[in-house]
């Protein structure tokens, strides 16, 4: 090979080639696409503490089994560094070039950093073409003034631990380049030392040098060359310039991937993410001994004991604890706490870790809270008051910028997302109550009527150009012309349609039409443009909750209409959610951090947004799980299951006498903008307000619990026959012998009870008729489809694997 000056080594079916050219300074390695786009794989560079870069060279190139071996050296003042790079090129389309590095510090100590670089030739240095998943989306954030401001024209770098995938994506006129790694650091792992991912302009007018640097250096996020490396609303801190002393004999091993695709793949990060999930994601997170079903009950005990306050609105769930205030939606979720209590009791009472009398008491106070808000807390306009304190129900919003008091500002305004989501909570509670005791009381109808009243008000206040505003004045005047409330409203309209399906078919059909109209008017274009913003109410940038809400809207529309265009559109939202989801466990937390001490894996976690840099217990299930089942997207299913476990499996919960308490956030970076955190890798314990050190919001307890109730432990989509074990059970086989029958082979996991019998919460989606016959290991029962759709508890023997046969009657 070394006798040739140019070698075309490999090419794949997508037209990507790996080639090499030998010159006086050694070999040059290139990745190219159809002769139009080219990138150079640089030899490693050493960066000295004064910032000087010392380049290396590729000296030999050898064919080896499975690929190509490039070897080179870099000299420094005290010795040299040996570099071995194995390049493995899968010939199939959409598969990246794998670069397996081994760096040996042969002799002499070296103090500095190692830089792995790639030069993208002939690309325009345009911030709008740059994507850093979970930090910066050029198509949606560039030019808006949103933080951060990475600019390839002046250079930038970010710590890899801020990103769910350590990756840089750049879309050029000739190709879309993706450079990514399976983790945030090379091996062996050293605490608090990781990659920085960045770019610097080349000396030519076009071209861009992208790199992974180890350990990290951050610079120039604002695009003006400054050192303001941290991102946030108001707080900045200097960038980090970290170097390390490498002893003689030290070795670093790392893997990177290079994916070159057509220009049409611009802003597609999910291809790289799906590759990583399939290649690396396994059962990495240690599962607890107890099932999620059991742990959810202990969360319900905690917020019913600690957050139910009889002096607030006659009895409501306050949030945060000690605040003396209750609010709808967002992080307060007062009605969701009540609704989830009733849903859990209706579905899981037989398997709950709570005595029957205790659970009955919680249900009584939860039903009372819902009824009071649906009556006393209902406005003359037919809305729900957004807030409540000891003086009663009222309009207003929480000022989250007021960290010392978190006051509620009374201004006669409402957040559409709050009202729409909590109206859905009322309907969910009504469904559960009627399924559990169909003729017990009139309360479910009161809850449903309050939800329908909210929906009717929203119908009358559609924006002139379509969709629904994120905020309104109680008079109906939109306070924000951006249709950020549309996803939540579609979800409410869909639930109203389902509730009225048999009660009032004409009105049910009208809500179906309104949901589709809202999608056509506003949401569809936002999804197609990759714009997912306004979902958290406290973020001015794209965020994960907005993508979750958009996917939820697509899924509900697909279920309502059977129109595949909604499922196809949901792919964009699902891909966006995947870009926020960690496919690797961060390994660089310090030994004295909560994450290291408690062995908290970040696998399956998701970051919130560029503006809110932390991990929290907002699960992407069930919408991502349903999308995966309906489409056969195995990565979406896997990611949904893992994120649900991250949010609820006790990894970072606190076992207290009052139940299982979960903190609001885990800080995975060194960035924060208030003092609720102390350092990277620590769990935020409570909110030091109102004289308490352990006060907490209700949402970390109830949002993941509600997500679990939305999935159950085993989920089956009847029409496709696809099934997944979410908790306690594995689906080893799913067969559909005919359109009228599905057979599941089930095996208990380590977290299921290890003796006698165990409960299994089964959900069956898209059922064909009113009843199914269930045969479980020879025992037969007849179950209504409405029960199976909302969840049905089975008593399953654990002494051996089980077979569940479901047949139409």
PEPE-V357379 format. One record per pair of residues at least 6 apart in sequence whose ideal C-beta (glycine too) atoms are under 7 Angstrom apart, sorted by the first residue. I is the first residue (numbers start at 1). GAP is how many residues later the second one is. Records with the same first field share a line. If there is no record, write none. Layout:
I: GAP + GAP
This chain:
1: 6 + 60 + 61 + 62
2: 20 + 58 + 59
5: 16 + 17
6: 13 + 15
7: 12 + 13
8: 9 + 11
9: 9 + 10 + 11 + 59
10: 7 + 8 + 79 + 81
11: 6
12: 77 + 78 + 79 + 80 + 81 + 83
13: 78 + 79 + 80
14: 79 + 80
15: 18 + 19
16: 15 + 17 + 244
17: 15
18: 13 + 69 + 71 + 79
19: 11 + 13
20: 7 + 8 + 9 + 41
21: 7
25: 32
26: 31 + 32 + 33 + 46
27: 31 + 34 + 43
28: 12
29: 11 + 12 + 29 + 41
30: 8 + 9 + 10
31: 8 + 10 + 66 + 227 + 229
32: 6
33: 142 + 227
36: 138 + 139
37: 135 + 137 + 138 + 223
38: 83
39: 79 + 80 + 81 + 82 + 138 + 219
40: 78 + 79
41: 77
42: 75 + 76 + 77
43: 12 + 13 + 14 + 15 + 29 + 31 + 40
44: 12 + 30 + 39 + 59 + 70 + 71 + 72
45: 8 + 9 + 10 + 11 + 70 + 72
46: 8 + 28 + 30 + 35 + 64 + 66 + 68
47: 6 + 65 + 66 + 68
48: 6 + 64
49: 62 + 63 + 194
53: 62
54: 20 + 22
56: 16 + 17 + 18 + 27
57: 15
58: 12 + 14
59: 12 + 13 + 14
60: 11
61: 7 + 9
62: 7
64: 22
66: 22
67: 19 + 20 + 21 + 22
68: 19
69: 15 + 17
70: 15 + 17
71: 12 + 13
72: 11
73: 7 + 8 + 9 + 10
74: 6 + 7 + 9
76: 34
78: 30 + 31 + 32
79: 27 + 28 + 29 + 169
80: 26 + 27
81: 22 + 23 + 24 + 25
82: 22 + 24
83: 20
84: 18
85: 14 + 16
86: 14
87: 10 + 12
88: 10 + 12
89: 8
94: 177
96: 161 + 162 + 163 + 179
97: 160 + 161
98: 157 + 159
99: 156 + 157 + 159
100: 155
101: 152 + 153
102: 149 + 151
103: 11 + 148 + 149
104: 147
105: 141 + 142 + 143 + 144 + 145
107: 141
108: 140
109: 136 + 137 + 138 + 139
110: 136
111: 132 + 134
112: 131
113: 100 + 101 + 102 + 104 + 130 + 131
114: 100 + 138
115: 96 + 98
116: 95 + 96 + 140
117: 92 + 94
118: 61 + 92 + 140
119: 83 + 88 + 90
120: 50 + 52 + 57 + 87 + 88 + 90
121: 86
122: 84 + 85
123: 47 + 49 + 83 + 84 + 85
124: 48 + 82
125: 27 + 28 + 76 + 83
127: 11 + 15 + 23 + 24 + 25 + 96
128: 10 + 11 + 14 + 15
129: 9 + 41 + 42 + 43
130: 6 + 8 + 20 + 22 + 40
131: 6 + 7 + 38 + 136 + 138
132: 18 + 26 + 31 + 36
133: 30 + 31 + 32 + 34 + 136 + 446
134: 29 + 30 + 445 + 446 + 473
135: 13 + 23 + 27 + 28 + 475
136: 12 + 14 + 474
137: 130 + 393 + 405
139: 128 + 391
140: 390 + 391 + 402
141: 400 + 401
146: 394 + 395
147: 84 + 85 + 463 + 464
148: 73 + 83 + 462
149: 72 + 73 + 74
150: 6 + 71 + 73
151: 72
152: 47 + 49 + 56
153: 48
154: 66 + 69 + 70 + 71
155: 43 + 44 + 45 + 46 + 64 + 65
156: 42 + 43 + 63 + 64 + 65
157: 39 + 40 + 41 + 56 + 60 + 61 + 62
158: 38 + 39 + 40 + 60
159: 35 + 37 + 57 + 59 + 510
160: 6 + 24 + 34 + 35 + 36 + 37
161: 23 + 33 + 425 + 427 + 507 + 508
162: 451 + 507
164: 415 + 416 + 417 + 418 + 442 + 443
165: 15 + 107 + 108 + 111 + 418
166: 14 + 15 + 17 + 18 + 29 + 31
167: 11 + 12 + 13 + 102 + 105
168: 11 + 29 + 42
169: 7 + 9 + 100
170: 7 + 38 + 40
171: 92 + 95 + 96
172: 91
173: 90
174: 89
175: 85 + 86 + 87 + 88
176: 85 + 86 + 87 + 89 + 90
177: 83
178: 81 + 94
179: 31 + 77 + 79
180: 77 + 92
181: 14 + 31 + 73 + 74 + 75
182: 73 + 94 + 98 + 402
183: 401 + 404
184: 10 + 11 + 402 + 404
185: 8 + 9 + 10 + 402 + 403
186: 28 + 66 + 67 + 68
187: 66
189: 398 + 399
191: 397 + 398 + 399 + 400
192: 396 + 398
193: 22 + 49 + 51 + 395
194: 21 + 22 + 394
195: 17 + 18 + 19 + 21
196: 17 + 20 + 21 + 22
197: 15
198: 13 + 15
199: 9 + 10 + 11
200: 9
201: 7
202: 6 + 7
212: 44
215: 27 + 29
216: 24 + 26
217: 23 + 24 + 25
218: 11 + 21 + 22
219: 8 + 10 + 20
220: 6
221: 7 + 8 + 10
222: 6
227: 11 + 12
228: 8
229: 9 + 10 + 11
230: 6 + 7 + 441
231: 379 + 382 + 440
232: 439 + 441
233: 378 + 440
234: 439
235: 438
259: 12 + 13
267: 263
268: 307
269: 306 + 310
270: 305 + 308 + 309
273: 305 + 306 + 310
274: 361
276: 307
277: 306 + 358 + 361 + 362
278: 357
280: 303 + 304
281: 302 + 357
284: 301 + 317 + 319
285: 316 + 318 + 319 + 357 + 360
286: 313
287: 362 + 462 + 463 + 464
288: 361 + 362 + 463
289: 462
290: 461
291: 436 + 437 + 460 + 461
292: 356 + 357 + 416 + 435
293: 55 + 58 + 420 + 434 + 435 + 466 + 468
294: 59
295: 353 + 354 + 355 + 365
296: 48 + 352 + 409 + 412
297: 47 + 51 + 55 + 56 + 57
298: 55 + 361 + 362
299: 360 + 361 + 363 + 402 + 406
300: 40 + 41 + 44 + 62 + 405
301: 53 + 357 + 358
302: 354 + 356 + 357 + 358 + 359 + 399
303: 14 + 34 + 395 + 398 + 399
304: 37 + 58 + 61
305: 353 + 354
306: 15 + 352
307: 10 + 11 + 12 + 14 + 30 + 391
308: 7 + 9 + 57
309: 7 + 9
311: 79
312: 6 + 12 + 14 + 76 + 77 + 78
313: 13 + 59 + 64 + 75 + 79 + 80
314: 58 + 62
315: 50 + 53 + 54 + 57
316: 10 + 18 + 53 + 57 + 72
317: 9 + 17 + 20 + 21 + 52 + 381
318: 6 + 7 + 8
319: 7 + 8 + 13 + 14 + 15 + 378 + 379
320: 86 + 367 + 369 + 375 + 376 + 377
321: 371 + 374 + 375
322: 367 + 368 + 370 + 373
323: 83 + 367
324: 65 + 66
325: 62 + 63 + 64 + 83
326: 6 + 8 + 62
327: 7 + 59 + 60 + 71
328: 6 + 7 + 56 + 58 + 90 + 91 + 94
329: 86 + 88 + 89 + 92 + 93
330: 87 + 88 + 207
331: 366 + 368
332: 365 + 366 + 367
333: 365 + 366 + 369 + 370
335: 35 + 38 + 87 + 90 + 91
336: 86 + 89 + 366 + 370
337: 361 + 365
338: 28 + 31 + 32 + 91
339: 31 + 86 + 87 + 89 + 90
340: 362 + 365 + 366 + 369
341: 21 + 22 + 25
342: 21 + 24 + 25 + 87 + 90 + 91
343: 85 + 86 + 89 + 366
344: 365
345: 14 + 18
346: 86 + 87 + 89 + 90
347: 362 + 414 + 444 + 446
348: 413 + 445
349: 10
350: 409 + 443
351: 408 + 442
352: 7
367: 76
370: 56 + 59 + 77
371: 72 + 75
373: 11
374: 52 + 72 + 73 + 76
375: 71
376: 17
377: 7 + 8 + 11 + 16
378: 6 + 72 + 75
379: 6 + 95
381: 76 + 93
382: 71 + 74 + 75
383: 31 + 36 + 71 + 74 + 91
384: 35 + 38 + 66 + 70
385: 8 + 9 + 10
386: 9 + 10 + 28 + 29 + 32 + 33
387: 7 + 9 + 21
394: 16
395: 15 + 16 + 17 + 18 + 19 + 79
396: 12 + 13 + 14 + 15
397: 11 + 12 + 14 + 16 + 18
398: 8 + 10
399: 7 + 8 + 10
400: 6 + 138
403: 271
406: 283
412: 61 + 62
413: 58 + 59 + 60 + 66
414: 57 + 58 + 60
415: 55 + 56 + 122
416: 52 + 53 + 54 + 55 + 56 + 69 + 72 + 73
417: 53 + 68 + 71 + 120
419: 35
420: 38 + 65 + 68 + 69 + 71 + 72
421: 67
423: 28 + 31 + 32 + 69
424: 67 + 68 + 71
426: 21 + 22 + 24 + 25
427: 21 + 24 + 68 + 72
429: 18
430: 14 + 17 + 18
431: 359
432: 358
433: 10 + 11
434: 10
435: 351 + 352 + 355
448: 51
452: 44
455: 37 + 38 + 41
458: 10 + 31
459: 55
460: 16
461: 11 + 15
462: 6
463: 6 + 15 + 18 + 20
466: 55 + 56
467: 16 + 19 + 51 + 54 + 55 + 56
468: 15 + 17 + 18 + 21 + 50
469: 9 + 10 + 11 + 12 + 14 + 16
470: 10 + 12 + 14 + 15 + 64
471: 8 + 9
472: 6 + 7
473: 6
482: 52
483: 39
484: 49 + 50
486: 32 + 36 + 37
487: 36 + 62 + 63 + 65 + 66
488: 61
489: 29
490: 25 + 28 + 29 + 33 + 63 + 66 + 67
491: 61 + 62 + 65
493: 18 + 21 + 22
494: 21 + 62 + 63 + 66
496: 15
497: 11 + 14 + 15 + 18 + 63
500: 7 + 8 + 11
501: 7
512: 48 + 49
515: 42 + 45
516: 41 + 45
519: 34 + 38
523: 27 + 30
524: 45
527: 23 + 42 + 45 + 46
528: 44
530: 42
532: 10 + 11 + 14 + 15 + 18 + 41 + 44
533: 8 + 9 + 10 + 13
534: 12
535: 8 + 10 + 11 + 14
536: 7 + 9 + 72 + 73 + 76
539: 70 + 72 + 73
540: 71
541: 68 + 69 + 70
542: 67
543: 65 + 66
544: 33 + 36 + 62 + 64 + 65
545: 73
547: 26 + 29 + 30
548: 29 + 72 + 75
550: 23
551: 19 + 22 + 23 + 26 + 72 + 73 + 76
552: 71
554: 12 + 13 + 15 + 16 + 19
555: 15 + 68 + 71 + 72
557: 9
558: 8 + 9 + 72
567: 63 + 64
570: 57
574: 50 + 53 + 62
577: 43 + 47
578: 61
580: 26 + 27
581: 23 + 25 + 39 + 58 + 62
582: 20 + 21 + 22 + 23 + 24
584: 19
585: 16 + 17 + 18
586: 16 + 82
589: 6 + 7 + 91 + 92
590: 6 + 91
593: 86 + 87 + 88 + 89
594: 6 + 87 + 88 + 89
595: 71 + 86
596: 85
598: 54
600: 51 + 52 + 66
601: 50
602: 13 + 66
603: 39
604: 38 + 39 + 41 + 42
605: 10 + 41
606: 9 + 14 + 37
607: 6 + 8
608: 6 + 8
613: 56 + 58
614: 51 + 52 + 53 + 54
615: 50 + 51 + 53
616: 48 + 49
617: 30 + 45 + 83 + 86 + 87
618: 29 + 85
619: 24 + 25 + 28 + 85 + 88
620: 19 + 20 + 23
621: 19 + 22 + 23 + 86 + 89 + 90
622: 85 + 88 + 89
624: 12 + 15 + 16
625: 12 + 15 + 16 + 86 + 90
626: 139
627: 6 + 9
628: 6 + 8 + 9 + 12
629: 8 + 86 + 88 + 91 + 93 + 95
630: 87
632: 90
637: 87
641: 83 + 85
644: 63 + 64 + 67 + 82
647: 57 + 60
648: 56 + 57 + 60
650: 10
652: 10 + 11 + 14 + 31
653: 7 + 8 + 9
654: 7
661: 35 + 40
662: 38 + 39
663: 20 + 21 + 22 + 33 + 37
664: 20 + 32 + 33 + 36
665: 19
666: 17
667: 10 + 13 + 14 + 15 + 17
668: 12
669: 11
670: 10
676: 8 + 11
677: 7
685: 9
686: 6 + 7 + 8 + 9 + 10
687: 8 + 9
689: 6
709: 82
711: 15 + 52
712: 14 + 49 + 50 + 51 + 79
713: 13 + 14 + 15 + 16 + 47 + 48
714: 9 + 11 + 12 + 15 + 17 + 32 + 46 + 48
715: 8 + 9 + 11 + 48 + 50
716: 7 + 26 + 28 + 48 + 49
717: 48 + 49
718: 24 + 46 + 47 + 48 + 49 + 50
719: 47
721: 13 + 15 + 21
722: 12
723: 8 + 11 + 21
724: 7
725: 6
728: 20 + 21 + 23 + 24 + 30 + 32
729: 17 + 18 + 19 + 20 + 23 + 31
730: 17 + 19
731: 13 + 15
732: 13 + 15
733: 12
734: 8 + 10
735: 8
736: 6
737: 6
740: 67 + 68
741: 64 + 65 + 66
742: 64
743: 60 + 62
744: 60
745: 56 + 58
746: 55 + 56 + 58
747: 54
748: 10 + 50
752: 6 + 46
753: 45
755: 43
756: 42
757: 38 + 39 + 40 + 41
758: 38 + 40
759: 34 + 35 + 36
760: 34 + 36
761: 30 + 32
762: 26 + 30 + 32
763: 25 + 28
764: 24 + 25 + 42
765: 24
767: 18 + 21 + 22
768: 40
769: 16 + 39
770: 14 + 15
771: 11 + 12 + 13 + 14 + 38
772: 11 + 13 + 16 + 34 + 35 + 36 + 37
773: 7 + 9 + 34 + 36
774: 7 + 9 + 30 + 32
775: 30
776: 18 + 20 + 26 + 28
777: 20 + 25 + 26
782: 27
783: 9
796: 6
